Amino acid sequence: MRGGSLSVARRTARHALDLFFPPVCLSCGGETSRDGLVCVDCFRGLHALISACRICALPLPAPGFADSEGRCGVCAGQTFPWKQAAAAFLYEETARELLLRMKYGDRPDIARFFAGGMMHCAPDLIGRADMLVPVPLHRTRFWRRRYNQSALLCREIARARRMSEKGEANASLHVIPDLLSRHRATGTLATLTPDQRQKTLQGAFHVTPRHRAVVTGRAILLIDDILTTGATASICADLLLRAGARRVDLLVAARTVRLAESFESSVHE
Ligand SMILES: O=P(O)(O)OC[C@H]1O[C@H](OP(=O)(O)OP(=O)(O)O)[C@H](O)[C@@H]1O
């Protein structure tokens, strides 16, 4: 009875708030039904990755185009530092707009939206992870941006999991935001070719010495906002394996299709 009247009070308060501060679309600022969502038009511009290669996370024309382990023709027979990868959306239209806002538009709140998509697309990867580790920013970029968008994605995924599995013993998922660190500042990769990305990133990351011990034998889910050539994720995953991780998987908010043809060479060089 008491719980019922409380939830009626909460609903009434929410309606009252909505009257004064109507919920707006995260992407275009237009009208939407609830806070933290996108409007119908922007929703149409979201391309969820339903069927994708389990290594490069690029879309497959149909599930039958993958081998028995879910790999596309390019990735089959190759070795990669991560065991499995997944992306929630294609880096196009609405997802691109939202990611740019989240990173460069001082909108850390958008991380919750992407975390929802990432949870939905990769419950298996999240379920088997001992810990979530974000791709780190160099401290100068962190000071400028004030947050690491990939660390926010980790935090939101862990939070959503805690809420959805309340009471279950294994519900807590560790997030170690500074397990990896970027000790050399690298410019933004956006304008670089795959080769340049690879060269720029060499030696830029390391496993933070005080966290080394927790890596041994663990299943680590590496989290980033965007996967393009795979250069960043490859270097990070490799470092984690060398530090003793049992396996590393990769989960990103969005997958770029442009430059994808260079993915394999970038990961292997
Ligand atoms: O798959 P890759 O080819 O490695 O590209 C993906 C990386 O590129 C971006 O990093 P960047 O260093 O450019 O970050 P910024 O947007 O904060 O400058 C992005 O945040 C990923 O970490």
The ligand as an SDF file (V2000), in Angstrom:
LIG
                    3D

 22 22  0  0  0  0  0  0  0  0999 V2000
   40.2650    1.8220  -34.3620 O   0  0  0  0  0  0  0  0  0  0  0  0
   41.2000    3.0040  -34.4270 P   0  0  0  0  0  0  0  0  0  0  0  0
   41.6430    3.2920  -35.8310 O   0  0  0  0  0  0  0  0  0  0  0  0
   42.3320    2.8760  -33.4770 O   0  0  0  0  0  0  0  0  0  0  0  0
   40.3310    4.2700  -34.0220 O   0  0  0  0  0  0  0  0  0  0  0  0
   39.5190    4.2970  -32.8780 C   0  0  0  0  0  0  0  0  0  0  0  0
   40.0170    5.3010  -31.8640 C   0  0  0  0  0  0  0  0  0  0  0  0
   39.9860    6.6130  -32.4590 O   0  0  0  0  0  0  0  0  0  0  0  0
   39.4740    7.5400  -31.5170 C   0  0  0  0  0  0  0  0  0  0  0  0
   40.5370    7.9230  -30.6740 O   0  0  0  0  0  0  0  0  0  0  0  0
   41.2950    9.3210  -30.7470 P   0  0  0  0  0  0  0  0  0  0  0  0
   42.6300    9.1050  -30.1420 O   0  0  0  0  0  0  0  0  0  0  0  0
   41.2270    9.9070  -32.1140 O   0  0  0  0  0  0  0  0  0  0  0  0
   40.4260   10.1160  -29.7090 O   0  0  0  0  0  0  0  0  0  0  0  0
   39.8280   11.5890  -29.7100 P   0  0  0  0  0  0  0  0  0  0  0  0
   38.5900   11.5300  -30.5220 O   0  0  0  0  0  0  0  0  0  0  0  0
   39.5810   11.7840  -28.2700 O   0  0  0  0  0  0  0  0  0  0  0  0
   40.8440   12.5030  -30.2990 O   0  0  0  0  0  0  0  0  0  0  0  0
   38.4690    6.7020  -30.7610 C   0  0  0  0  0  0  0  0  0  0  0  0
   38.1430    7.2690  -29.5110 O   0  0  0  0  0  0  0  0  0  0  0  0
   39.1210    5.3520  -30.6490 C   0  0  0  0  0  0  0  0  0  0  0  0
   39.8770    5.2130  -29.4560 O   0  0  0  0  0  0  0  0  0  0  0  0
  1  2  2  0
  2  3  1  0
  2  4  1  0
  2  5  1  0
  5  6  1  0
  6  7  1  0
  7  8  1  0
  7 21  1  0
  8  9  1  0
  9 10  1  0
  9 19  1  0
 10 11  1  0
 11 12  2  0
 11 13  1  0
 11 14  1  0
 14 15  1  0
 15 16  2  0
 15 17  1  0
 15 18  1  0
 19 20  1  0
 19 21  1  0
 21 22  1  0
M  END
$$$$
